[in-house]
């Protein structure tokens, strides 16, 4: 045997399975072997065991690596591990086993293995019996599911201190902001501003205006144009100026509408957030849109 080191490692969580099947060692053995064969694997040997009072563990050793399972019948839960090299497709093994176990909910992680310098790249997926898997490449930051807007202002002895104080006023001062380009992913839910974990990496589109001219009125604002079609992405624009907030917001809203018009997307709503500040010594106005889970 001289297989490439490249492999695909699928880790699966099955919930609300048939508890009777999960406690049947013979049925589980047959199902795991069927899944291996469906994936195109060559079975070398199997080892399965039923625990007392319930539960089954087992492994199918294949020429291309292995498939393993452990079950909790009383919870309707099974933990699965499919690791295959060569031409075997662990996704096929998953489809066979999930269907035969009558799993109602599942979570998947597909890892790439054996690539020097690039191993363990992951793709996540969720699925149900009536829906296909939606795969998403894992990155440093998880895929967002929601967004919210924030605003604040502050004074400081330096421009950086003023900016920091504005962030604290907005409720995001104890996080690590990751400034992003201005796209709202499709299908996100707008939520109320929420407390963020200290030190978290927080993707945000934001506008900020800092000035050291005492008496100046400064403003910063963002506008998010949300498309009528929820399968399409929205657009965020940022603007700041030494003007009243109403003027800055009017400008940034038109910027967002112009951007969506250029994309040919109908707009259902425009979300805005902004801050106005009269400078005493060194001041900062801040507004942002946070992508969150």
N, C-alpha and C positions, 0 to 999 in steps of 0.2 A: 504494500500500500504506500503510495507517495502522493498524499493530498497536499494542497496548498494550506498554509497556516490560516488563511482568511476563513472566518466563520461568522455565523449569525447566532446570537444568543438571545432567545426570547424568554423573558420572565413574565409569567401570567398569573393573575389573581382571578379566580372564579368565585362568584357569590351566588347565593340562592340556587344551588344545585339540587339535584334529586338526592336526598339523604340516604335513600335505600341503596342507590348505586355507589355512593361514596363509601359505604361500609361493606361492600361486596368485593373481596380480594380477587376472586376469579374474574368478575366483570371488569374491574379496573385493569387487571393484567391484559385482558383481551382488548380493551379500549386503547391502552397505551401502545400495544403492538400494532393495532390498526392505524393509529395516528402516525407511528413511525413509518409504516409501509406507505401510507398516503403521501408522506413527505418525500418519498423516494429513498429512504434509508435502508441499509442492510443490517438486519438484527444479528447480533453476535450472541448475546445471552440476556436473560431477565432475572430479576430477583425482587419478589414482593412479599410483604408481611402484613398480617392483620393484627392490630393491637387490641388489648382488652382494656376497657370495655368496648371502645369503638375506634375507628380510624385505620387507614391503610397507608403504607409507605412503599415505594418501589422505584426501581430504575430499569430502563431498557437500555442496555449497552449496545450501541450501534457502531458500525465500522467508521461512521463519520462523527462520532462522539457519544452523546447520551440524551435520553429523555427521562425526567424524574417527576414524581408526584408525592404529595402528602395531603391527606384529607382529614377534615374535621366534620363528620356527618352531622353531629348535633348542631353545628353552626351553618351547615349547608355550604361549606367553604372548602376550596381546594387550592393549593399552591403548586404551581407547575414550573418546570424548568426545561426548556428545549434548547439544546446546544448542538448545532449541526455545521459541518464543514462541507466543502465541495458543492455539488449541485442540489443538495437537500434544501427544502424550503420549510423552515419552522412555522411560518404563517399557515401553511396547509395543515400541519399537525395540530395547531391551535384550533382551526376551524372544525376539524373532525371531532376533537375531544370536547370542545365547548358545546357543540351541538348534541353530542351523545350523552353528556352529563346534564343536559337541560339547564345550563347556566343562564341566569337572567341578567346578570351584570358582570362586567369584566374590566380589568385594567391591564395594560400591556406595556412592557418596555423592551424594545429591540436594540441590542447592542451589537456593534461591529467589533470583531475580535481579530487579533493576529496581524494588525497593520502597523509596522514599526513607525513610531512617532505619532500615530493617529488612532490608536485603539480606544475602545470604550466610548466611541461616539454613540450617542443614544437618540432614539426616537420613541416618543410616548404615544399611546393610543387608548381610547376608551370605546366600548362597544356594548351593544345589547343584542338580543336575539333577532330583533327586527331592523337593526341598523348595521351598516358596515363600519369597519374601524376607521376612525378619523386620526390619522397619524400626524404628529407634529415634531419637528426636529428640536431636541433639547439644546438650549443655549445656556449661557451664563445666567440669564434671567428666565424664569418660567413664563410661559405664555399668559398674558393678562386675560382676565375674565370681566373686569369692571374698570371704571374710571371715575374720578371725582376732581373737582376744581378747588383751588385754594387761592387766597390772597392775603397780603400783609404789608406792613411798612415798618420802618425803624430808623433810628438815629444812631450814630456812632462816632468815635474819634477819628476813624479812618473809613475809607470807602468799603473795605472788606468787613469791618465791624458793622457798618450800617447794613450791608447786605445780609450778614449773619443774623442781625436782629430782626430784619424783615422776614427771613426764613423762619425764625422762632415764632414770630407773630402769626405766620401762616400755618404753623403746626408741623413743619417739615425740617426744622433746624437741626434735629439730632439724627438725621439720616444722611446717606451718601447719595446725592443726586446724580443720576446718569442722564445727561441732557440728550434728548432724542430729536430726530427729525420729525416732521409734523404730520404724522398719520395716526388716526384712530383705527385700530383693527376692526374688522367686521364683527357684528353681533355682540359687542360689549354692552354691559348694563351700567347705567349711571347710578352711583351710590352716593350717600352723604359722606362728607369728609370723615375719615376714620383715623384712629390712632395707629401710627406706624411703628414697627419694632425699631428700637434704638440701633443705629448702625446699619440698617438695611440698605441694600442697593435699590434705589427707587427711580424707575424711568419716568422722566417728566419733560414736557415741553413748557417753557416758561419765558416770560418777559420780565425784565428788570431795568429800572431807571435809577441811577445814582447821581447826586449833584452835591457840590459843596458851595452852592450859591445861596446864602441865607435869604429867606423870603420867597424863593422860587417855588412854584407849584409844579410838581412832577407826577406823572402817571405811567402805569404799566398795565397792559391788558392782553388777554388771549381770547380767541374766539374759535370754537370747534363747530364746524358745519357737519351735521349728521345726515347721511343720505336717506332718502325715502326707501331705497332697497337695502334691507339689513345685511345682505350678502356682500355689499360693497364697502370699502373703507371710507372713513370720514377724513376731514382735513382740519388741522389746527394751524392758526396763524398767530403770530406774536407782534406786538407793537408797543413802543414806548416813546415818550416825548415830554418836553417841558410845556405841557398843556393841561387843561382840565380833563378829568377822566371821561366825561361824556364825549369829548372830541376824539380822544384816543380810542375809545370803544367803538365809536361810529366808523372810524377808519379801519380798525382790525376786523370788524364784522364784514365790511365791504371786501376786504382782502380775502377772507374765507369764502365769501360768495363768488368772487371772481375766480378763485382757484377751482371751485367745484364746477363752475360753468365751463372752464377750460377743459375739465375732465368729462364733461357731458353728463353730469350726475345731478339728478333732481334732489333738492335739499328739503328734508323734513323739519329740521330744527337747527337753530344756532345757539349754542351754549356759550355764555361769556362769563368772565371773571376779571376783576380789575381792582387796582388800588390807587388812591390819590394821596399825595403827601405834601405838606408845606415844610420846606427845609428850614431847620433851625440852625444847624451847624453843618453836618454832613448827613444827608438823608437818602433813603432808598425806598422805592415802591416796587412791589413784586406781585406777580400773578402767575399761576401755573395750572397745568392739567396733569394729573398723576394717573399712570396706568398701574392697576393693581390686580390681585388675585381674589 
